[in-house]
Amino acid sequence: MLIGDVARRSGVSARMLRHYDSLGLVQPTGRSEAGYREYSGEDIRRIFHIESLRSLGLSLREVGRALDDPGFTPSELVDDLIRQTGERIAAETALLTRLRRIDAVEPADWEDVLQTVALLQALGSENAGKRQRAALSSVENVPVPVEALVEAVLGEADPNVAGALRWALAQSGGSALPLLAEGLGSPAAEVRTRAVQSIAEIPEGEATALLQGALRSADLVVRRYAALALGARGVADAVPTLVDMIVEGVNDADAADALSALAGRPAVADVIATGLVDRLARDPAGSSARRRLTQALAEIPGTTASRALVDLSEDGDRVVALTAAYILGMREAC
């Protein structure tokens, strides 16, 4: 079969077939009387083998080794091709993500594009100061897609940079909430924590709903952050978790402050006082938890709290009794 027929049959151009010939990959078995290349059936099969291997990403040099070297084993080369392909896909995916984020800010001109690119690069800088400045300027100067801010805040370990990123997200409104909600379900504990901290700084009603859902999280740290934020928002569902925090001595002062804020409504104040009293009854005498619970009652108004303090003023734990008596004296003075 002449080269033109082979090209039509195989889909490989005549020019490429000549190149294969010059490299020694496929050399026609014979020549016609006129001196034209003639390919045998075996030659054509080899051409198809070459194209199959090239489709896997092998270079022509690697294809030649694979077909002609009896000692050649594909495993190492295939592993290398897998690695290279993964790297190429990752690079292309990163480029696609960057292009989409630039498109999301609807740049008016190339100056806007360049500023956005610079800001995105700064958010990914190894220098914490650059990341922090980028977070702040994302609100003041150049808009940054909310997806980029969420990705940055969920991966940020530096507390100062993280604070700036959370502030920037809060300024962007509730558009970040769906992405942050995904962060709450991350398998990485630190990502879940950063997600709930970020949600806590967004004042939208939908943020409150997400925080209420976070109270049911299997992650204790997430539940605690959610409870502190909900307490400040006046959501009574946070009371049990806040009481537990006082008992466990974890951010107990913040938890007591949140209970105090919630106690502005008489009905909630009684619920809080009842919860504190119930925990006092369950904790053994002399425990530091009982002392913290007694101190927490100081900021809870209402008769339930007052009666509990009267009883505690005669408690067997001298520190608890003195604390309760002091609180009662302060209440009477007011």
C-alpha positions in Angstrom: 0.0 0.0 0.0 1.4 3.4 -1.0 1.8 6.2 1.4 -1.3 8.2 0.3 -3.5 5.1 0.8 -2.0 4.5 4.2 -2.6 8.1 5.2 -6.3 7.9 4.2 -6.7 4.5 5.9 -4.9 5.4 9.2 -5.7 9.1 9.5 -2.0 9.8 9.9 -0.8 12.5 7.5 1.8 11.6 4.8 4.1 14.2 6.3 3.9 12.4 9.7 4.5 9.0 8.1 7.6 10.4 6.4 8.7 11.7 9.8 8.1 8.2 11.4 10.3 6.8 8.6 13.1 9.3 9.2 13.1 8.3 12.9 13.0 4.6 12.2 9.7 4.2 13.9 7.9 2.8 10.8 10.0 2.1 7.8 8.1 0.8 4.8 8.8 -2.9 4.1 9.3 -2.2 0.4 9.5 0.2 -2.5 7.6 0.3 -5.7 9.3 0.1 -9.1 8.9 3.9 -9.2 10.7 4.2 -5.8 7.6 5.0 -3.8 7.2 3.7 -0.2 5.1 0.6 0.1 3.6 -0.4 3.5 2.7 -4.0 4.4 -0.1 -5.0 6.6 2.4 -5.4 9.5 3.6 -1.8 8.9 0.0 -0.5 9.1 -0.6 -2.4 12.4 2.6 -0.8 13.8 1.3 2.7 12.8 -1.9 2.0 14.7 0.2 0.8 17.7 2.2 4.1 17.6 -0.9 6.2 17.5 -2.4 4.3 20.4 0.7 4.8 22.6 0.9 8.5 21.6 -2.7 8.9 22.7 -1.5 8.0 26.2 0.9 10.9 26.2 4.1 9.0 25.3 6.7 10.8 23.3 7.9 9.3 20.0 11.1 8.3 21.6 9.2 6.5 24.4 7.0 4.9 21.7 10.0 3.5 20.0 11.4 2.0 23.2 8.0 0.5 24.0 7.7 -1.2 20.6 11.3 -2.2 20.1 13.0 -2.8 23.5 12.2 -6.3 24.7 13.3 -5.3 28.2 11.0 -2.4 28.4 8.4 -2.5 31.2 5.5 0.0 31.1 4.8 0.3 34.8 7.3 3.0 35.6 6.5 5.0 32.5 2.8 4.8 33.1 3.3 5.9 36.7 5.2 8.9 35.5 2.6 9.7 32.9 -0.1 9.6 35.6 1.9 12.0 37.7 2.5 14.4 34.8 -1.1 14.3 33.7 -2.2 15.0 37.3 0.1 18.0 37.5 -1.1 19.3 34.1 -4.8 18.9 35.2 -4.1 20.7 38.5 -2.4 23.5 36.7 -5.2 23.8 34.1 -7.9 23.7 36.9 -6.1 26.4 38.8 -6.0 28.6 35.7 -9.7 27.9 35.0 -10.5 28.9 38.6 -8.5 32.1 38.3 -10.2 33.0 35.0 -13.6 32.4 36.4 -12.9 34.6 39.5 -11.6 37.4 37.3 -14.8 37.1 35.2 -16.9 37.2 38.3 -15.8 40.8 39.2 -16.8 41.9 35.7 -13.7 43.9 34.9 -14.2 47.1 32.9 -10.8 47.1 31.3 -7.4 45.4 31.4 -6.3 47.6 34.4 -9.1 46.0 36.4 -8.0 42.5 35.3 -4.4 43.2 36.3 -5.4 44.6 39.7 -7.5 41.5 40.4 -4.7 39.1 39.3 -2.3 41.0 41.6 -4.8 40.7 44.5 -5.4 37.0 44.0 -1.7 36.4 43.9 -1.2 38.4 47.1 -3.9 36.3 48.8 -1.8 33.2 48.0 1.5 34.8 49.1 3.7 33.1 51.6 4.1 36.5 53.4 1.4 37.0 56.0 1.6 40.7 55.8 0.8 40.6 52.1 -2.1 38.3 52.6 -3.5 40.6 55.3 -3.2 43.7 53.1 -4.8 41.9 50.3 -7.8 41.0 52.5 -8.2 44.6 53.6 -7.8 46.0 50.1 -10.3 43.6 48.7 -13.0 45.7 50.3 -11.5 49.1 50.0 -10.0 49.1 46.5 -10.2 46.1 44.2 -13.2 43.7 44.5 -12.3 40.0 45.0 -14.6 37.1 44.2 -16.2 35.8 47.3 -15.0 32.3 46.4 -11.4 33.4 46.6 -12.0 35.0 50.0 -13.7 31.9 51.4 -10.9 29.6 50.1 -8.3 31.9 51.7 -10.1 32.1 55.1 -10.7 28.4 55.3 -7.0 27.7 54.7 -5.5 30.6 56.8 -3.6 29.7 59.9 -2.3 33.2 60.9 -4.8 34.7 63.3 -4.3 38.3 62.1 -4.8 37.4 58.5 -7.7 35.2 59.3 -9.4 38.1 61.2 -8.9 40.4 58.2 -10.4 37.8 55.9 -13.4 37.3 58.1 -14.0 41.0 58.2 -13.8 41.2 54.4 -16.3 38.3 54.1 -18.6 40.1 56.6 -18.6 43.2 54.4 -19.5 41.1 51.4 -22.9 40.2 52.9 -24.4 36.7 52.9 -23.1 35.6 49.5 -20.3 33.7 51.2 -22.6 31.6 53.4 -23.2 28.7 51.0 -19.5 28.1 50.6 -18.9 28.5 54.3 -21.6 26.0 55.0 -19.7 23.5 52.9 -16.7 24.3 55.1 -18.7 23.2 58.1 -18.8 19.7 56.6 -15.1 19.5 55.8 -13.3 16.4 57.1 -10.6 18.7 58.4 -11.3 20.0 62.0 -9.4 23.2 61.4 -11.4 24.0 58.3 -14.7 23.4 60.2 -13.5 25.8 63.0 -12.6 28.5 60.5 -15.9 28.1 58.8 -18.0 28.6 61.9 -15.8 31.5 63.0 -16.4 33.2 59.7 -20.2 32.5 59.8 -20.3 34.0 63.3 -19.2 37.4 61.9 -21.8 37.6 59.2 -25.0 39.3 60.7 -27.4 37.9 58.1 -30.4 35.9 59.2 -29.2 33.0 57.1 -26.0 33.0 59.1 -28.0 32.6 62.3 -29.8 29.6 60.8 -26.4 28.0 59.9 -25.2 28.6 63.4 -28.3 27.0 64.9 -27.6 24.0 62.7 -23.9 24.0 63.9 -25.2 23.5 67.5 -26.0 19.9 66.4 -22.5 19.3 64.9 -20.5 16.3 66.0 -17.5 18.7 66.3 -17.5 20.0 69.9 -15.4 23.1 69.0 -17.9 24.0 66.2 -20.8 23.7 68.7 -19.0 26.0 71.2 -18.2 28.7 68.7 -21.8 28.5 67.4 -23.2 28.8 70.9 -21.2 31.9 71.7 -22.3 33.6 68.5 -25.9 32.6 69.0 -25.9 33.8 72.6 -24.8 37.3 71.4 -27.7 37.1 68.9 -30.3 36.3 71.6 -31.0 32.7 70.5 -32.0 30.6 73.5 -31.1 27.3 71.8 -27.5 28.1 72.8 -28.1 27.9 76.5 -27.3 24.2 77.1 -24.0 24.4 75.3 -23.1 27.6 77.1 -23.8 26.0 80.4 -21.6 23.0 79.5 -18.8 25.4 78.6 -19.0 26.9 82.1 -18.9 23.5 83.6 -15.9 22.4 81.5 -14.1 25.6 82.0 -13.7 26.2 78.3 -14.1 29.9 77.4 -16.3 30.0 80.5 -16.1 33.8 81.0 -17.3 34.3 77.4 -20.0 31.7 77.9 -21.2 33.5 81.1 -21.2 36.8 79.2 -23.4 35.2 76.5 -25.8 33.9 79.1 -26.0 37.3 80.6 -26.9 38.8 77.3 -29.6 36.1 76.8 -31.0 36.7 80.2 -32.5 40.1 79.2 -35.8 38.3 78.6 -37.4 37.1 81.8 -38.6 33.8 80.3 -35.1 33.0 79.0 -33.5 34.2 82.4 -35.5 31.5 84.2 -34.5 28.8 81.7 -30.8 29.8 82.2 -31.1 29.9 86.0 -32.8 26.5 86.0 -30.0 25.1 83.7 -27.3 26.4 86.0 -29.0 25.1 89.2 -29.5 21.6 87.6 -25.8 21.4 86.8 -24.9 22.6 90.3 -26.9 19.7 91.7 -25.1 17.2 89.5 -21.5 18.4 90.2 -19.7 17.2 93.4 -19.1 19.5 96.3 -15.8 21.3 96.1 -15.5 21.2 92.4 -14.3 24.2 90.5 -17.3 23.7 88.1 -19.7 24.5 90.9 -17.8 27.7 91.7 -18.0 28.8 88.1 -21.7 28.0 87.9 -22.3 30.1 91.0 -20.4 33.0 89.6 -22.5 32.7 86.4 -25.7 33.2 88.4 -24.5 36.7 89.3 -25.6 38.1 86.0 -28.9 36.2 85.7 -31.9 38.2 87.0 -35.2 36.8 88.3 -36.5 34.9 91.3 -35.2 31.5 90.1 -31.6 32.7 90.2 -32.2 34.6 93.5 -33.7 31.5 95.3 -30.8 29.4 94.0 -28.3 32.0 95.4 -30.0 31.9 98.8 -29.6 28.1 98.9 -26.0 28.3 97.8 -25.2 30.9 100.5 -25.4 27.9 102.9 -23.5 25.5 100.6 -21.0 23.1 102.2 -18.4 24.4 99.8 -17.2 27.6 101.6 -16.1 29.3 98.4 -19.5 28.7 96.8 -21.3 29.9 99.9 -19.2 33.1 100.2 -19.6 33.8 96.5 -23.4 33.3 96.6 -23.7 35.5 99.8 -21.6 38.2 98.1 -23.8 38.2 95.0 -26.9 38.4 97.1 -25.5 41.4 98.9 -24.8 43.1 95.7 -28.3 42.5 94.5 -29.8 43.9 97.6 -27.6 47.0 97.4 -28.9 47.6 93.9 
